[in-house]
Amino acid sequence: MARPNNDETHLMRLKDQFAVSQCIPSYASISRLLGFTAKNAAVQLVRRLRDNGYLKIVDGGKVVPLRRFFELPLMDMHVRAGVPDAIDPQTWAKETFSLEGFLFGKPSNSVVIRIRGDSMRDAGIFDGDLAVVERSQTAYAGQFVVANVDGEFTLKELKYENQRPVLMPHNPAYSPIYPKADLSIFGIVQGIVRNYGATKPMQVTSTTGATT
């Protein structure tokens, strides 16, 4: 009788371990983590995950994750923000989804900026959120941008009035910003990240800060 293939379960365990240590464990550590009795079982697992595009073995035998390693199951369902529907097990893991690919169209040109203030709260952007921003010197009306206005960075919606740029807040307590002298676009907001389960503030380093 063929042995069951538990690679998917083992992959999930490796993902959890990576979230803690930020590295793929050694073969010996993988064996201990997954309860293998022989180191060779870990070697074979890593090779299978490599062949399926999750891992890469680099010079010196070190194992590093590839983009597919960070994919999450994409549920074939919709969730209402009211009375919850029963979750049908048949909807599980029919596809996978990469947050990195969704938020970062061009990672080499993207930064993460922590938001301060509540001027964009009605657009669902709150104090402490993280904005994923793709660097660009141009933007279209209606896009959310991080801009340098008269020497100060801010996140607002870009609008035009009589071909004059104006930065619009999404909170009636704040007034539109009309540049007095200079306005330059730093980048376009690609997405907003909020961690509801964080027990402590997440440290994020960026080249600047955005005040909303």
C-alpha positions in Angstrom: 0.0 0.0 0.0 1.4 3.4 -1.0 2.3 5.8 1.8 0.1 8.9 2.0 1.6 12.1 0.6 1.7 14.6 3.4 3.8 17.2 1.6 1.1 19.8 1.8 0.8 19.4 5.6 4.6 19.5 5.9 4.7 22.7 3.8 2.2 24.4 6.1 4.4 23.5 9.1 7.5 24.9 7.3 5.5 28.1 6.6 4.6 28.5 10.3 8.3 27.9 11.3 9.5 30.4 8.7 7.1 33.1 10.1 8.9 32.7 13.5 12.5 32.3 12.4 12.5 34.0 9.0 14.5 31.1 7.5 14.1 27.6 6.3 15.5 25.2 9.0 18.4 22.8 8.4 17.6 19.3 7.2 18.2 18.0 10.8 15.8 20.7 12.2 13.2 19.9 9.6 13.4 16.2 10.6 12.8 17.2 14.3 10.0 19.6 13.4 8.1 17.2 11.2 8.8 14.0 13.3 10.9 12.3 10.7 13.1 9.4 11.9 15.7 9.9 9.2 17.4 13.1 7.9 17.1 11.7 4.4 13.3 12.1 4.6 13.8 15.9 5.1 16.2 15.9 2.1 13.6 14.2 -0.1 10.8 16.5 1.1 12.9 19.6 0.2 13.7 18.2 -3.2 10.0 17.6 -3.9 9.1 21.1 -2.7 11.9 22.4 -4.9 10.6 20.6 -7.9 7.1 22.0 -7.3 8.4 25.6 -7.1 8.2 26.3 -3.4 11.9 26.2 -2.4 15.3 26.7 -4.0 18.6 25.2 -3.1 21.4 27.7 -3.5 25.2 27.5 -3.3 26.3 25.8 -0.1 23.2 23.7 0.1 21.1 26.4 1.8 17.4 26.2 1.2 15.5 29.5 0.6 11.8 30.1 -0.1 10.5 31.1 -3.5 7.4 33.3 -4.2 5.1 30.3 -4.3 6.1 29.4 -0.8 4.1 32.4 0.5 0.9 31.6 -1.4 -2.2 31.1 0.7 -5.3 29.0 -0.1 -7.9 31.1 -1.9 -11.4 30.0 -0.8 -14.1 29.5 -3.4 -16.6 31.4 -1.4 -17.8 34.8 -0.4 -18.2 35.9 3.2 -21.0 38.2 4.3 -20.3 40.8 7.0 -23.5 39.7 8.7 -24.8 36.3 9.7 -22.0 33.9 8.7 -22.7 31.2 6.2 -21.7 27.7 6.9 -18.3 26.9 5.4 -18.5 24.0 3.0 -15.2 22.0 3.1 -15.5 21.6 -0.7 -14.6 25.3 -1.0 -11.2 24.9 0.5 -7.9 25.4 -1.3 -9.1 25.1 -4.9 -6.7 27.9 -5.8 -3.8 29.8 -4.2 -3.3 33.5 -3.7 -0.1 35.5 -3.3 -0.5 38.7 -1.3 2.9 39.8 -2.6 1.8 39.5 -6.2 -1.5 41.2 -5.4 0.0 44.2 -3.6 3.4 44.6 -5.2 3.2 44.9 -9.0 6.9 45.9 -9.0 8.5 45.0 -5.7 11.8 46.7 -6.6 9.9 50.0 -6.9 7.6 49.6 -3.9 7.8 50.7 -0.3 5.6 50.3 2.8 4.6 53.4 4.7 2.9 53.7 8.1 -0.1 56.0 8.2 -0.6 58.7 10.8 -3.9 60.5 11.3 -7.6 60.0 10.4 -8.1 62.3 7.4 -8.8 59.2 5.1 -11.0 57.2 7.5 -14.1 57.3 5.3 -12.1 55.6 2.6 -11.2 52.8 5.1 -7.7 54.1 5.8 -6.9 54.5 9.5 -4.2 55.6 11.8 -1.5 52.9 12.1 -2.4 51.2 8.8 0.4 50.3 6.4 0.2 51.6 2.9 1.8 49.7 0.1 3.1 52.4 -2.3 4.5 52.0 -5.8 6.9 54.8 -6.6 5.7 57.0 -9.5 6.0 60.7 -10.4 2.7 60.7 -12.2 -0.8 59.8 -11.2 -4.4 60.0 -12.5 -7.3 61.8 -11.0 -9.1 59.5 -8.5 -6.0 57.6 -7.5 -4.8 57.6 -3.8 -1.3 59.0 -3.8 1.5 59.8 -1.4 2.5 63.3 -2.3 5.0 65.9 -1.1 3.0 69.1 -0.8 5.0 72.2 0.0 7.6 70.1 1.8 5.2 67.8 3.7 4.2 64.2 2.8 0.6 63.3 2.9 -1.7 60.5 1.6 -4.8 61.8 -0.2 -7.0 61.3 -3.2 -5.7 63.2 -6.2 -8.3 65.4 -7.9 -8.2 68.3 -10.4 -10.2 71.6 -10.3 -9.8 73.6 -13.5 -6.7 71.6 -14.3 -5.3 72.5 -10.9 -4.3 69.6 -8.6 -6.0 69.3 -5.3 -5.5 66.6 -2.6 -8.8 65.5 -1.2 -9.3 64.0 2.3 -12.0 61.5 3.1 -13.1 63.0 6.4 -15.3 66.1 6.6 -13.2 67.4 9.5 -10.4 68.1 7.0 -10.2 70.6 4.2 -8.9 69.9 0.7 -5.2 70.7 0.2 -4.3 73.2 -2.5 -0.6 73.4 -3.1 0.8 76.9 -2.4 4.0 76.3 -4.3 5.1 72.7 -4.9 3.4 69.3 -5.3 5.3 66.2 -6.4 3.9 62.7 -6.5 5.9 60.2 -4.4 3.9 57.1 -5.3 0.5 55.5 -5.9 -1.2 53.5 -3.1 -1.6 49.9 -4.2 -3.2 48.6 -1.1 -3.7 49.0 2.7 -2.6 46.4 5.2 -4.1 46.2 8.7 -3.2 43.5 11.2 -6.1 42.9 13.6 -4.3 40.2 15.5 -1.1 42.0 16.2 -0.2 42.1 19.9 2.5 44.7 19.5 3.3 47.4 16.9 5.0 46.0 13.8 8.3 47.7 13.0 8.4 49.0 9.4 11.3 50.9 7.9 10.6 53.2 4.9 12.2 56.2 3.3 9.5 58.5 4.5 6.3 58.8 6.5 2.9 59.7 5.3 0.5 61.8 7.4 -3.1 61.6 6.6 
